[in-house]
Amino acid sequence: MTNFQHTKDTHMALAQYHRWYQAYEVEMNDARIANQLDILDPEVEITSGHLGTTKGTDGIGERLLQFKGWRNAHHVQRANVERLNDTTLKLQADIHYQNIRPDESRYSYAITYTTELALQQDGLPKFTVVNIQPTGELGEFEFQDAYADNRGRSFMHYWLYLMETASTHQEAFKELLAPSFKLNLSTSAPVTTWEAFQAWLTTTASSVKDSAHTVKNFSAEQAADGTITVSVDFDWEGLTQAGEKMIAETHHEWVLENNLDERFARMKKMNVTQTVPFQVVK
């Protein structure tokens, strides 16, 4: 049986984790620095290789400005989330980091992140501990931008967390929907208004006791107009209100509007196809 709480914990933590990199992968400004501070506990402890340990968020904005003009890409290879106790999540991840500096010097490392996040009464968890340890040089590389991937993944994981807690978090979707949107869902007519979306959420949430989404085949690309296109498959599991197990598999194509100064991108278009229909299984 799926651990439904673990799936929710994973989506919460990864929504924040993929946000961590975004401030470094686009040009810095005050709004983007503010978004970086938003994911951190005020007393966060950050340890970074030979740079040592800092505590608290004072001065982080100024330190981020030293990266102006750098081209950075953070390619996540593996991420694992576990719940340490009722108030804390632990996230460990390995990445391949690519960096080109203004003088055209080039660096690439394998890096391991070991982090803890404090659960909040309302909203996403915040990092309390971030330990960043380079584990080896990767040598020559062809720079591959990672911003669209990290931006798309952070949006996706927050969207899925909200879907899996829709009975209590409907209002939070307003941050993730574009002013004008069209959702071609596999279980209803196209949804184009907040009222229709809210009605669909209410119906969906009332029909299941719990649910979980496993992500497969994710890809994201940034278009010339700044939108991000996402293609992804989900293995879905759920429990009916009577406790019966349900399954489905769906394929999603999304277009995300992307104001770089906002916490998240926003859903503009969604097309969903059921590749395995929603069904009760024994």
N, C-alpha and C positions, 0 to 999 in steps of 0.2 A: 504494500500500500504506500502511496506517495505521502511523504511528510509535507503536508500543506504549509505548516508554519515555516519550515526550512526554505521552501520556495519563496515565500513572501520576504523572509529575511534576506535571501540572496538578491532579489530584485531591489529591495531598499538599499542594500550596501553597494551594489553595482551601479545603481543610478548615481550615487554620490562619487564612487570611485572613478567612473569615466568622466565625471565633471572635473575631477582634480587636474586632468591633463589639459583641458581646453584652454585655460588661461595662458598656457605656455605655447600653444599651437597657433594662435592668432595674435595680431598686434595688440599690445597692452593698452588699456585705457582705464579710467576710474571705475566705470560700470563693470568691466570684466574682472578687475581686482576685487570689487565688492562681491561679485558672485563667487570668487574663490574664497573669500573670508566667510561667506554664507555656509560653506560646508564644514567649517572648522569650529570646534568648541573653543570658547575664549581662553581656556587654559591648555590648549593642545600642546603636546610635547613632540617636536619634530627632530629626528636624528638623521643626518644625511652624510654618510661616508666620512671622509676626512674633514668635513665642515663642522662636525660636532653637533651638539644638541641645543635647541632653542625652546623656550617655553612661553606660551601665550601668543596672541596674534599681533601685539604691538610691533610695528616695524616691518610686518610681512609685506605690506604694499610697497614700501621702499625697496625691499630686497627683490621683489618681483620685477621691478623696473630695470634691474641689472641685466635682465634677459631681453631687453628691447633690441630688435634687429637680429636676434637669433632665429634660425629655422629649426624647430623641434618637432619630432614625431615620436609617439609612444605607442608601440605595437604590443598589445596585451597577448601573451602566449597562454597564460593559465591564470585562473582566479578561483579561489575556494573560500566559502563563507561558512562560519559556524557560530552558534550562539554560546557564549561563555556562561551567561547567567541571564536573569530577567531584565537586565539593564544594558547589556553590552554584547556587541557582535565583534567577531574577529575576522578579518579579511587578509588573506595572503595571496600574493600574485607575483608572477614573473613577467617581465616585459623585455622587449628589444628597443633600446633608445637610440635615436639618430639625431645628430646635431651638426648644423653648419653655422659657423659664426661669421660676423661681418668681415673678418679678415680672410674668409674662405677656408679656414681650418676646419677639419672634419673629424667627428668623434662618434663612435658607436659602441655601446656597452649592453651587456645583459645585466639587468637589475632586478633584485627581489625586494618587494614591498611587504612589510609585516605591519598591520594596522589594527587599531581598535576603534569602534564607533559606539557612541552613547545613544541609545534609543531615546526618542523624544515623546512627550505626551501627545503632541500633534506635529505632524510633518516628518521629514526624513531624518535619519540619524546623522550625528555629526562626529567627525574624527576627533578623538582624544589623544591617540598615539599614532605616529607615522614614523616608521623606521625604514630608511631607504639605503640599501646596501648593494653597490656594484659587485657583480660576481665574475666579471671577465670582459675583456675587449672582444669585439666582433669583427674587427678588421675593415677592409674596404667594403663600401656599400653604395648602392643606388638609392638616393633619398626617395622615400615614399611617404607622401602626406598622410597623416592619420586623423586629421581633425574631423572629417565627415564620419569616420567610423566611430570615434569616441563620442561625438555629438549625437549621432543616431542611436548608439547603444544606451547612452544615459537616458535619452527620451524613451526608448523602448522599455527599459527596465522600470522606469517610473510609471509609464502607461500600464504595464502588466501588473505592477503592484496595486495600482488603483483599480484595475479591473477585478483583481482577486479580493479586493476589500470594498467593492462598489456600494455595498449597503450602508457604509459609513463615510465614504470619501468622495461623494459625487461632486461637490463644489470644487474640489481640487482639479478636476478635469478642465475647468475654465482656463487654467494657465497653459494647458496643452492643446487647446483648439484654436485654430486661426479664426480671425473675424468672419471670414467666409469659408465654409468647409462643405465637403460632400463625402459622406461615408457610405460606400456600397457594401453593406454588411451581408453576411450569407444567410441571415435569419429574418430579414425585414426589408421593406422598401428603403430606397436611399434616404439617409438622414442628413438634413441640411440646416437644422435649427437647434439651438440649445434645448428648447422644450421637447423636441422630438428625441434628441439624444438622451435627455434625462428620463423620458418615459421608457425608452429602450433599456437603459441601465436598470431602472426599477424592476422591469419585467424579468430581465436576465438575472439580477441578484436574487429575486424572490423564488426563482425556479431551482436554484442550487444551494446546498448547505455550505459547500466549499469547492475551491477549484485551484488548479495549478497549470502553469504553462512552462514547457521545456523548449528552449530556443534551438533551432537548427538552421543551417545554411544562411546565416546573416550576411548581407552585403549592403554597403552604403556608398553613394557617390554624390559629390557636389556638382550641381549643374552650373552653367554659365550665369544664370540669373540668381544664383545664391541659394536656391532651394536644394534640399537633400532628398534624393530618392533612396528608398529602402526596400529591399526584397528579403523576406524572411519566412520561415516555416515554423509552426508551433505544434507540438504534441500537447494536447489538452487532456487533462483528467479532472473529473469532478465527482461530487456526491449529490444525489438528489436529496430533497428534503426528507425522503423516507430512508435515506442511507444507502441507496443503490449506487453502484459504481458506474460512471459514464466515461466515455472516451470520444475523442475526435482528433482529426488532423486538419490544419488549415494552412493555406498559402496566402501571404499578405504582400501587397504592393502599396507603398505609401509615398506621398510627396509631402515633405515637411517645409513649411516656411521657416526661415532662420534669421531672426534678428540676433546678431552676435552679442548684443548687450543684455539679452534676457537670460534667465536661468536655464531655460529649455527652449528647444525648437517647438514648433506648433504644427499640429496635424491640419493639412489642407485637403488632401485627398486620400482615401483609403479604399482599396478594392480587396475583398476577401473571397476566397474560393475554398469550399470544403472539399478536401481531397479524401478524407474519410469522414462520413457523416456523423453528427452527434448521435450517440446511441447508448443505451443501457447495456452493460455486459455482466455476465455472471462471474 
